[in-house]
Amino acid sequence: MNHAHPTVDQLIDYAHGELSSHEGDAVRAHLAACPACIEAHDAQIRLGELLRQHARSEELELPPGLVTSIYARAASEPPAPAWWTPLASALRPALAVPIAAAVALAIYFASAGWHTNVRTDATDAAYYMENHAALATTVPFEGDAVPTVLTSDQAAP
């Protein structure tokens, strides 16, 4: 670093002790031999000090009544518990878990009809045909004519 001048950032980091030991030694050696860099380093230190002084002068004090009020409230009795505090203590996990399980089971069993398919009483058509054939042999139709309701366009095999 003795050949090249340190950057302004390196001078600021050196002033705050944020450089590694190797880089800090190189900047220190360069500052010992370069009056221009010493002046830049000193200017950065003066600028930092001016900024700190300005920040201290701009700090605002809290109003005296506010500090007293804060201390008074901290020392006073705690406020009454909210209306939901007893409810929250009642719903602790020791009670909430069994209640939640019971509600979940009640919902499940109440909606069991929703989960199954609706069954209709469907009777096979073959049952009616066999029943009709049995009745037709025991109680023949009057006359030779077969009612039109029971006739078909297709010939029997």
Secondary structure, DSSP 4 states (H G I P E B T S, - for coil): --SSPPPHHHHHHHHTT-S-HHHHHHHHHHHHH-HHHHHHHHHHHHHHHHHHHHHHHHPPPPPHHHHHHHHHHHHSPPPPPPTHHHHHHHTSHHHHHHHHHHHHHHHHHHTHHHHSPPP-----HHHHHHHHHHHHHHSPPSSSPPPGGG--SSPP-
